[in-house]
Amino acid sequence: LAALGILLKKKVDLVVTDMKMPKSDGVTLVVAIRKHHSHIPVILMTAYAIEESVQKAVDQHVAAVLKKPFHIDELVKAISAALPAESTTN
């Protein structure tokens, strides 16, 4: 996954990812992120609200699961909730 390469090279405060991706899925990415960066909050978006997949994501301690379509205010609220106060003031 290209995202993991980025996470290994750069400081990232938050990851927003989709459940469905061309070569993988969001839960697989979250599991991989948790192995190397357990502290990074992850927001998962999905148009496919399959309960089993959503539960797997929740089990990996995602910060939020946003079901598409969602309003931008929902994403902003999820980001604000996921980041420590000092991260959102810089």
Backbone as a printed PyTorch tensor [residue, N CA C, xyz], in Angstrom:
tensor([[[  0.8290,  -1.1860,   0.0000],
         [  0.0000,   0.0000,   0.0000],
         [  0.8730,   1.2500,   0.0000]],

        [[  0.6010,   2.1260,  -0.9190],
         [  1.3750,   3.3660,  -1.0390],
         [  1.2450,   4.2240,   0.2180]],

        [[  0.0810,   4.1990,   0.8400],
         [ -0.1340,   5.0060,   2.0410],
         [  0.8380,   4.6360,   3.1530]],

        [[  1.1470,   3.3690,   3.2860],
         [  2.0890,   2.9530,   4.3320],
         [  3.4780,   3.4990,   4.0790]],

        [[  3.8910,   3.5510,   2.8290],
         [  5.1790,   4.1430,   2.4870],
         [  5.2550,   5.5950,   2.9060]],

        [[  4.1750,   6.3180,   2.6800],
         [  4.1230,   7.7290,   3.0860],
         [  4.2050,   7.8390,   4.6030]],

        [[  3.4720,   6.9850,   5.3070],
         [  3.4780,   7.0340,   6.7710],
         [  4.8380,   6.7210,   7.3670]],

        [[  5.6160,   5.9040,   6.6770],
         [  6.9490,   5.5720,   7.1760],
         [  7.9490,   6.6990,   6.9370]],

        [[  7.6740,   7.5620,   5.9480],
         [  8.6100,   8.6270,   5.5840],
         [  8.2560,   9.9940,   6.1450]],

        [[  6.9780,  10.2290,   6.3940],
         [  6.5440,  11.5630,   6.7990],
         [  5.7230,  11.5120,   8.0770]],

        [[  5.7410,  12.6240,   8.8160],
         [  4.9060,  12.7470,  10.0050],
         [  3.4810,  13.0520,   9.5460]],

        [[  2.5680,  12.2390,   9.9850],
         [  1.1680,  12.3910,   9.6070],
         [  0.3490,  12.5000,  10.8870]],

        [[ -0.5510,  13.4780,  10.9240],
         [ -1.3760,  13.6770,  12.1110],
         [ -2.6880,  12.9040,  12.0620]],

        [[ -3.1640,  12.5950,  10.8510],
         [ -4.4800,  11.9960,  10.6780],
         [ -4.5400,  11.3070,   9.3280]],

        [[ -5.2610,  10.2000,   9.2480],
         [ -5.4730,   9.5140,   7.9700],
         [ -6.9730,   9.4690,   7.7150]],

        [[ -7.3670,   9.8850,   6.5170],
         [ -8.7440,   9.7380,   6.0520],
         [ -8.6690,   8.8050,   4.8620]],

        [[ -9.3870,   7.6840,   4.9450],
         [ -9.3200,   6.6910,   3.8800],
         [-10.7020,   6.1450,   3.5710]],

        [[-10.7940,   5.5180,   2.4230],
         [-12.0410,   4.9140,   1.9980],
         [-12.0230,   3.4290,   2.3270]],

        [[-13.1790,   2.8480,   2.4630],
         [-13.2760,   1.4100,   2.7050],
         [-12.8650,   0.6330,   1.4540]],

        [[-13.3010,   1.0860,   0.2920],
         [-12.9960,   0.3980,  -0.9670],
         [-11.8580,   1.1200,  -1.6740]],

        [[-10.8300,   0.3520,  -2.0370],
         [ -9.6980,   0.8880,  -2.7870],
         [ -9.3550,  -0.1090,  -3.8870]],

        [[ -8.6700,   0.3490,  -4.9340],
         [ -8.3920,  -0.5440,  -6.0750],
         [ -7.6790,  -1.8470,  -5.7180]],

        [[ -6.6850,  -1.8060,  -4.8440],
         [ -5.8960,  -3.0060,  -4.5680],
         [ -6.0050,  -3.4880,  -3.1230]],

        [[ -6.8220,  -2.8370,  -2.3290],
         [ -6.9240,  -3.2030,  -0.9270],
         [ -8.2530,  -2.7020,  -0.3870]],

        [[ -8.3360,  -2.6050,   0.9370],
         [ -9.5250,  -2.0270,   1.5590],
         [ -9.1050,  -1.2500,   2.8010]],

        [[-10.0100,  -0.4260,   3.2730],
         [ -9.6980,   0.4420,   4.3990],
         [ -9.3480,  -0.2870,   5.6730]],

        [[-10.0150,  -1.3980,   5.9340],
         [ -9.7270,  -2.1420,   7.1660],
         [ -8.3070,  -2.6980,   7.1310]],

        [[ -7.8900,  -3.2210,   5.9890],
         [ -6.5170,  -3.7220,   5.8470],
         [ -5.5140,  -2.6010,   6.0980]],

        [[ -5.7950,  -1.4190,   5.5570],
         [ -4.9120,  -0.2760,   5.7770],
         [ -4.8760,   0.0970,   7.2580]],

        [[ -6.0290,   0.1260,   7.9010],
         [ -6.0730,   0.4890,   9.3230],
         [ -5.2760,  -0.5100,  10.1600]],

        [[ -5.4210,  -1.7890,   9.8720],
         [ -4.6610,  -2.8170,  10.6040],
         [ -3.1620,  -2.5720,  10.4370]],

        [[ -2.7350,  -2.2720,   9.2110],
         [ -1.3140,  -2.0110,   8.9530],
         [ -0.8550,  -0.7380,   9.6650]],

        [[ -1.6850,   0.2900,   9.6550],
         [ -1.3340,   1.5360,  10.3500],
         [ -1.1750,   1.2560,  11.8450]],

        [[ -2.0630,   0.4980,  12.4120],
         [ -2.0070,   0.1970,  13.8460],
         [ -0.7290,  -0.5480,  14.2210]],

        [[ -0.1860,  -1.3570,  13.3320],
         [  1.0520,  -2.0890,  13.6230],
         [  2.2390,  -1.1520,  13.7890]],

        [[  2.2630,  -0.0620,  13.0180],
         [  3.4150,   0.8420,  13.0000],
         [  3.1530,   2.1840,  13.6760]],

        [[  1.9160,   2.6270,  13.6530],
         [  1.5760,   3.9650,  14.1580],
         [  0.2510,   3.9010,  14.9170]],

        [[  0.2600,   3.3140,  16.0620],
         [ -0.9830,   3.1190,  16.8130],
         [ -1.6250,   4.4290,  17.2630]],

        [[ -0.8550,   5.5000,  17.2720],
         [ -1.3450,   6.7810,  17.7740],
         [ -2.0540,   7.6280,  16.7150]],

        [[ -1.9210,   7.2970,  15.4410],
         [ -2.5050,   8.1220,  14.3760],
         [ -4.0050,   7.8430,  14.2690]],

        [[ -4.8270,   8.8820,  14.4180],
         [ -6.2620,   8.6810,  14.2410],
         [ -6.5940,   8.4090,  12.7680]],

        [[ -7.5660,   7.5370,  12.5570],
         [ -7.9930,   7.1860,  11.2010],
         [ -9.4960,   7.4000,  11.0980]],

        [[ -9.8940,   8.0970,  10.0370],
         [-11.3070,   8.2700,   9.7070],
         [-11.5580,   7.4590,   8.4500]],

        [[-12.5590,   6.6150,   8.5090],
         [-12.8770,   5.7100,   7.4100],
         [-14.1890,   6.1570,   6.7680]],

        [[-14.1810,   6.2540,   5.4470],
         [-15.3860,   6.6020,   4.6980],
         [-15.8710,   5.3610,   3.9630]],

        [[-17.1920,   5.2270,   3.8470],
         [-17.7110,   4.0870,   3.1120],
         [-19.0970,   4.3480,   2.5420]],

        [[-19.2970,   3.8690,   1.3370],
         [-20.6340,   3.8560,   0.7420],
         [-21.2570,   2.4910,   0.9530]],

        [[-20.4210,   1.5530,   1.3880],
         [-20.8400,   0.1700,   1.5970],
         [-20.8810,  -0.0990,   3.0850]],

        [[-21.9960,   0.1630,   3.6840],
         [-22.1210,   0.0280,   5.1310],
         [-22.3530,  -1.4280,   5.5170]],

        [[-21.4050,  -2.2780,   5.1780],
         [-21.4830,  -3.6860,   5.5430],
         [-21.0950,  -3.7840,   7.0100]],

        [[-22.0300,  -4.2180,   7.8240],
         [-21.8230,  -4.2260,   9.2690],
         [-20.5430,  -4.9390,   9.6900]],

        [[-20.2290,  -6.0640,   9.0750],
         [-19.0330,  -6.8100,   9.4560],
         [-17.7720,  -5.9870,   9.2250]],

        [[-17.6910,  -5.3240,   8.0770],
         [-16.5190,  -4.4950,   7.7710],
         [-16.4470,  -3.2850,   8.6900]],

        [[-17.5840,  -2.6620,   8.9430],
         [-17.6080,  -1.5080,   9.8430],
         [-17.1860,  -1.9460,  11.2420]],

        [[-17.6480,  -3.1010,  11.6920],
         [-17.2700,  -3.5890,  13.0180],
         [-15.7770,  -3.8740,  13.1000]],

        [[-15.1950,  -4.4280,  12.0250],
         [-13.7480,  -4.6610,  12.0000],
         [-12.9980,  -3.3440,  12.1360]],

        [[-13.4940,  -2.3100,  11.4680],
         [-12.8600,  -0.9950,  11.5580],
         [-12.9640,  -0.4510,  12.9810]],

        [[-14.1260,  -0.5760,  13.5740],
         [-14.3240,  -0.1050,  14.9420],
         [-13.4100,  -0.8700,  15.8950]],

        [[-13.2600,  -2.1590,  15.6590],
         [-12.3680,  -2.9720,  16.4900],
         [-10.9200,  -2.5050,  16.3970]],

        [[-10.5560,  -1.8520,  15.3070],
         [ -9.2100,  -1.3190,  15.1250],
         [ -9.1090,   0.1190,  15.6430]],

        [[-10.1210,   0.5640,  16.3320],
         [-10.1260,   1.8800,  16.9760],
         [-10.0290,   3.0340,  15.9810]],

        [[-10.8300,   2.9810,  14.9150],
         [-10.8840,   4.1300,  14.0210],
         [-11.5640,   5.2690,  14.7710]],

        [[-11.1930,   6.4790,  14.4170],
         [-11.7570,   7.6460,  15.0890],
         [-13.2150,   7.8540,  14.7000]],

        [[-13.5510,   7.5220,  13.4460],
         [-14.9260,   7.6860,  12.9640],
         [-15.1210,   6.8660,  11.7020]],

        [[-16.3660,   6.4750,  11.4780],
         [-16.7630,   5.8600,  10.2200],
         [-17.8560,   6.7520,   9.6470]],

        [[-17.5750,   7.3410,   8.4940],
         [-18.5390,   8.2240,   7.8430],
         [-19.1750,   7.4840,   6.6760]],

        [[-20.4840,   7.4140,   6.6880],
         [-21.2050,   6.7330,   5.6160],
         [-21.5520,   7.7380,   4.5280]],

        [[-21.1270,   7.4100,   3.2930],
         [-21.3890,   8.2730,   2.1450],
         [-22.8450,   8.1510,   1.7200]],

        [[-23.4190,   9.2090,   1.2080],
         [-22.8410,  10.5570,   1.1510],
         [-22.9310,  11.2230,   2.5230]],

        [[-21.9330,  12.0310,   2.8100],
         [-21.9420,  12.7740,   4.0630],
         [-21.6690,  14.2390,   3.7480]],

        [[-22.0670,  15.0900,   4.6540],
         [-21.8510,  16.5250,   4.4970],
         [-20.4470,  16.8560,   5.0020]],

        [[-19.8170,  17.8300,   4.4020],
         [-18.4540,  18.2230,   4.7730],
         [-18.3650,  18.5730,   6.2660]],

        [[-19.4420,  19.1030,   6.8200],
         [-19.4420,  19.4300,   8.2530],
         [-19.2380,  18.1820,   9.1150]],

        [[-19.7340,  17.0370,   8.6530],
         [-19.5300,  15.7930,   9.3950],
         [-18.0520,  15.4060,   9.4030]],

        [[-17.3750,  15.6120,   8.2690],
         [-15.9440,  15.3200,   8.1940],
         [-15.1570,  16.2720,   9.0860]],

        [[-15.4880,  17.5450,   9.0340],
         [-14.8040,  18.5400,   9.8730],
         [-14.9900,  18.1990,  11.3530]],

        [[-16.2060,  17.8110,  11.7280],
         [-16.4800,  17.4460,  13.1220],
         [-15.6720,  16.2090,  13.5290]],

        [[-15.5960,  15.2160,  12.6380],
         [-14.8320,  13.9950,  12.9360],
         [-13.3450,  14.2990,  13.0780]],

        [[-12.8230,  15.1700,  12.2120],
         [-11.4130,  15.5580,  12.2880],
         [-11.1380,  16.2950,  13.5960]],

        [[-11.9990,  17.2340,  13.9250],
         [-11.8270,  17.9930,  15.1650],
         [-11.8470,  17.0910,  16.3930]],

        [[-12.7260,  16.1040,  16.3740],
         [-12.8270,  15.1750,  17.4970],
         [-11.6200,  14.2550,  17.5760]],

        [[-11.0380,  13.9280,  16.4190],
         [ -9.9320,  12.9590,  16.3710],
         [ -8.5760,  13.5660,  16.7440]],

        [[ -8.4150,  14.8510,  16.4910],
         [ -7.1200,  15.4790,  16.7380],
         [ -7.0750,  16.1440,  18.1090]],

        [[ -5.9400,  16.0470,  18.7690],
         [ -5.7830,  16.7670,  20.0400],
         [ -5.9530,  18.2650,  19.8170]],

        [[ -6.3900,  18.9590,  20.8310],
         [ -6.6580,  20.3960,  20.7260],
         [ -5.4770,  21.1800,  20.1900]],

        [[ -4.2560,  20.8350,  20.6010],
         [ -3.0830,  21.5940,  20.1540],
         [ -2.8270,  21.4110,  18.6610]],

        [[ -3.2570,  20.3000,  18.0630],
         [ -3.0480,  20.0680,  16.6380],
         [ -3.9730,  20.9370,  15.8070]],

        [[ -5.1640,  21.2350,  16.3200],
         [ -6.1250,  21.9910,  15.5480],
         [ -5.9270,  23.5000,  15.6630]],

        [[ -5.0630,  23.9510,  16.5600],
         [ -4.8490,  25.3880,  16.7180],
         [ -3.6400,  25.8860,  15.9630]],

        [[ -2.8240,  24.9890,  15.4300],
         [ -1.6080,  25.4030,  14.7070],
         [ -1.8980,  25.7330,  13.2820]]])
